[in-house]
Amino acid sequence: MAQKSLIRRFAAVAFVLLSSACTVSEATEPIVTGPVPKPLAPCAWWYGIGDSPSSWELKAAAKHYDVVVLNAWETAAMRKLHELNPKMKVLVYKDFSSARNYEGAIVAGRDAKYLPTGVGYFAAEQQHPEWFAIDTKGQRIEWAGYPKHWQMTVWDPAYQKSWADAVVAEVLREGWDGVLADNDFSSLKYYSPAVIAGTADTAGTDRLLRDGLDGMLALAGDALEKSGKMLVPNVSESQLTPGRWSAHSRYAGAMEENFGLRGDDGTGELITFQGNQFKEQRAQAALGESWLLLVTHTKSEQEERVGYASAALLASPHTCWTRADPDYKNPYWSLYQDARLGEAVETANRLPSGVWNRRYSNGWVAVNPTKTSVLLTPPAGLRTLRGEPVPAQLDLAPADAVVFVNGPK
């Protein structure tokens, strides 16, 4: 690891620890040594783990996306994307936490050649059955809603090493740029109410899993980084544990699949801005060295606005955003990705009202993560993306956002 990169990582962690005690007015960006990265408007990326991409999808992806994630068996598509756009990063999907025995992950009673996981179901079944996590009744834990996905002992050093060895070897052999590691989660409750054998309760189960994934990330991340490859984990619920986003994005970055998320009632505060996670993401963006891969689930235009504008608050060379409607397996393009905001000319500002805003060379964004409407005074001379003039004052509704561009001069 380069000394400068190591210093910057420590700086990011130090910033997070210090900023957690800051008031609104005290929150600042971390000090960055060396060339300051350009805080660019969000780039686009595609989490393409659905059906095999068609020829036109690959051509479109090469023009529009900076990062694409594909299934392990899509090696031909990966090579085509590299051919069409050599600057693009193409990552292989691998799950940290499960082994799978559905059709496709197994073929004719054997593990498939290319797996969505690091350890095959039959390899574990035949050689290391102890790698299957069991509950207090001695039963293996199948994920609810995901048939034939089995929770593995991510805390077992032997499982961790087997996963890392297999995945690094495959990445190097096939020519992937790195790995998108799914299910770097904080709690088993979203998949199962089970209590893992040897733990006293669900809280103990979750601690065991989090600690195991901490170790697994370090082992796999070090090995991939040493090989010149990327590790980007899909970090879940990191707002619940201060410092977790910073720690788990320390290699090539991290993915957040619930970015710009609203409360369960649909009208409450934006969960993304709660806890310490957003501060940690701001620190990462300011350093400009690693990827923030952000997904907003967009059932409405409001959610689409909120997702893109919130991503724009995290401007960096490697902040990429995509909408998911209803999921993120197919490529989607948003009106906001054509906004051409340019380069941020200031840091993201949090107003006393709780609203965040940021000025760009070709526009302005504002996000209201609070429960109440806020009266705003936008900069003069702005237009909506449809070319309409922006009023001198506007009411920004709860959990809503605006994205405006400069008008003609």
N, C-alpha and C positions, 0 to 999 in steps of 0.2 A: 504494500500500500504506500502511495506517495505520502511524504511528510505533510505536504500542504493539505491533502485530502483528510489526513488524520486530524490535523489541527482544526479544520473546518467542522469535522464531525463533533469534536469535543466542544467547539464553540456553539454548535447548534444545541447540544445537550445542556450546556451551561446557560444558554439563553432561556431554554424552556424552564429550567429549575428556578431561575431568577424571575422570569416573567410571571410565573404562577402566583406570585405574591404582589404583582403590580396592580395599581388602579388603572382605570381606563386611560387616563391622561398620561400614565407612565409607560404604557406599552410601546416599545420601539422595535425596529428591526435589529438583528444582530450585526455586529461589526464584521465586515467581510474584507479579508486581506487580498491583495492582488487585484487583477482586473475585475471590475464590477460587472456581473452578468446583466444582459439586457432584459428588463422586465417586459416581455412581450405578451400580447393578448393570447388567450388559451389556444393551443394547437388542438388537433383532433386525433382521436384514436379509435380503434375498433377491436372489441372483444369478440372475435369471430369463432366461437366454439359451438355454433349450431351446425347446420348442414354444410357439406363441402362447398367452398366458395366457387362460384361460376367464373368463367373467363371475364365477363364484363365487371363482376364484382372486384376481381383482382386488379383490373385496369383502373377502375374508379378508386380503389384503395391506394394504389401507388401514387395517384395524383393528390389525394386529399389527406391521407393519414401519416402521422409521424411514427406511430407505434401500432402494430397489429399483433393480436394473440390468436394462435391457432391450435387445434388439436394435434397431438403428437404424430398422427398418421398423415397429416397434411404436409408432408415433406416436399412434394412437387410444388404445391402452392407457395410454400415458404421460399423455395428457390426462384420461382417466377417473380415474386415480389422483390427479392433482392436484385434480380435482373432488371426489373422495371424501375426500381428506385433504390440504388445502392445505399442511400443515406437512411433509409427506413430501418427501424428496429423491429425484428420479428421474433416474438417470444413463444415458447412452447408452454401449453397448459399442463400443469402437474399439480395434483392434490397432495398436500402435506399429510392429511389426517385420516384418509380412508383407503381401504382396498375394496375392489368392486368385482362382482361376478355376474353382471348383466351381459347380455349378448353384445358383442363388440369389444368389451374388456376381456372376455373369454371367447375363444373360437375352438369349436370341436373338442371341448373339455380341457382346453389348455389356456394359459394366459396368452393374450394376443401379443404380437411382435411389438406393437406400439401401444403403450398404456396411457390412460389418463392419470395414472398415479405413479409413484416411484417404486412401489413394491406390488407385485402381482398377487392376486387372490390365491391362486393355486401354489405359487412359490411359498407363500406364508403358510398355507394349509398343510403342505407336505413337509416343509423343513422347519418352520418356526410358528407353530400354532399358538405359542405364548404371545405372539405379537398382536393377536386379536384382543382388544380390551373386553373385559367381562364385567357384568354388574354384580351386585351383592348376592344374586341368586346363581351366579356362575354361568349366566347366559351371555352370549355375544350381543353386542349393541348394534342393531340396524337402525339407520337414520330414518326417522319419520318423514314421509313425503319424498324420500329418495330410496326406493326399493333397491336392495342388493348393494348398498353402500354400507360398509362395516367400519366402525370406529377402531382405529389402531392405537397401539401403545406408543404415542409420540414421545413419551418420557424415557423410553428404553434406549440406551446408547447404541445397542446393536441394531435396532430398527432405524434409528437416525442415520447410522453409518451406511447401512444397506441402501436406504433411500438416496442419500447424497452420492454414493459411489455410482449407482445405476443412472441417476439423472445427469450427473456431470459427464459420464461416459457417453450417454446418448446425445447430449447437446454438442459435445465436441465431434462425435462421429458424423452427425447429420448436418451440422453447420448452423444451428440456431444461434441467435444473438444472446439468448439467455432464457430465463424461466419466469413464468407467472405462476407463483405458488398459491393455490387456492386454500381456503379454510385455515387461515392463520387466525383462529377465532379466540374469543375471550370466555365463551360459555358454551357448554353442551346443550343448554336448554332449548335452543332453537331447533335442534335435531332430535333430542331425546330427554325425557325426565329422569333417566337412569342415574344411579349413584355407582360410580366405578368401585369395584372391589378394592378394599384397602383404604378407602376414604370414608369419612364419617357422614358426609352429607353432600348436597349439590355444590355448596361453596368449596368444600374440600376437593371435589371432583374438578371444579373449574380451576382451582389453583394448580392442581396436578397437571392439567392440560396446558395452562398458560406457561408454567415453568418448563414443561417439556417442549413446547413450541419455541420458547426462548432459546433453548439449547439446540434444537433442530435448525432454527434459522441461522444461528451462529456457525454451525458445522457446514451446512450447505452454502451459506453466503461466503464463508472464507474460501471454500473449495472452488466455487464458481468465480469469485473475484480473482483468485490466484491463476485461474485458467483464462482470464480476460473476458469472462462472461458476466451477464447481469442476473441478479435475483431481485424480483419485485413481488413481494407477498401481498395477498389480498387481506389486509388487516381489518378485522371486524371489531366494532364497538370500542375503538381505541379511546373514545371520549370518556370511558368509564375508568381508565387507568392512566393517570398522568405519567408522561414520559414514554408510553408504549409506542405511540406513533413514531417519535424520534428514534427510539431504539430499533424498531422494526423496519424503518425506511433507510437505515444507515448504509446499505450496500448500493443498490442502483435506484432506490425509491420505494414507493408503495402504492397500492391501489385502494381506493375507497369507493365501494359500490353503493353506498347510501348517502351520497354527497348532496347537500341542500335538502336534507330530509326534514319534513314537518312532523309535528306531534301527532299522536294517534287521532285526535279530534279533528285534524285537518285545518284548524284555525289558530293553533297555538304557536309558540316560538319555534324557530328552526333549530332542530337538535344539533345540527352541524356546528353551531356557534356556542354550544354549551360546553362546560368542562374546559379542559386544557387543549383539546385536539386542534382547534383552529389556530391557536397561538403556535403550536408546534408545526403546523403546516405552513404558517407564515414564515417561520424561521427557515424551514427547508426550502421554500420558494426563494427567499432572499439570498440564500447561498448559491442557488442556481446550478448545483452539480448533479442533482438526481431527479428522477421522474415522479410527478404526482399524476397518477392515472385516476381520473374522477368520473363517476357515473351518477347521473341523476335520473330517477324514474319519473317519467313525464306523462301523467294521465291528462294533463291540461297544459295550456299555453303558459299559465302562471308558473307552474313547476319548471317548465323549460326556461323561462326568464330567470327564475331564481337560481337554477343550477348554473347557467352560463355566467350570470353576473357574479355569483359567489366565486366561481372559478377565476373570473377576471380580477377579483381582489387578491388572488394568489399568483399574479403574473410572474412568469419566469421563462427561461428558454425551454423548460421541460414540463410545464404545467399543461396537461392535455385533458380535454373534457369530451364527454359524449352523452347523449340522451339515450334512454332505454324506454321503448314504447312498443309492447309492454315489457320486453326484456332487451338484453343487449347482444343477443346472438346474431342478429342481422344488422347490416350497416345502415345507419341512419345519418342524415345530414340535417342540420338545423339552420334556420334562417339566421340565427345569431352567430353561427360559425362563418357567415359571409359578411359580418358587420365591419371587418377591417378596422378595428379600433387602433391598431398600430402599437406603439410602445407606451407603457405607463410613464407619466412624467412626475409622479409623486407616489409615496407609499399609500397603502390603504388607510383611510382615516375613520376612526369611530367617533361619531358625534355624541354629545351628552344625551341625546334622545335614544341612543342605542343603534341608530342607523349607521351602516358602513358605506363609504363612497370612495371613488378613485377616479382621477382624471387621466385620460389617455391623450396621445398626440392627435387622435382623430375621434375623440368621444369621451363619454363619461358614464359610469355605472354607479348604481346605489342599491343597497339591499337592506330591507327592514326585517330583521330576525325576531322582532318583539311581538307582543300580543296586541298592540294598539297602533292605530294609524298615526302617521307622523307627517307634518307639513314641511315640505322641502322647497328650497330655492335653488334650482339647477343653475349652472353657469349659462350665460347668455349665448345665443346663436346656435343652439342645438336643434336637431331634428330627430324624429323617430326613424326606425329602420324603414318605414314606408314613406318617408319624406315629409311627414307632417310637422309643423312647428311645435316646439315644446313650450308650454305656458310658463310665465314668470314664476308661478308657484304651483305646486301639485301636492295632493294627499297621497302618500304611499301607504297602501293597505298593509295590515299585518302579514308576515310571511310572504312578502311580495318584493319585486325588484323592478328596476327600469334599466334599459340599455339604450343610450342615445348616441348619435354621431354628430360630428360637426356639420353645420349647414353651409351652403355656398357663401363664399366671401365676395 
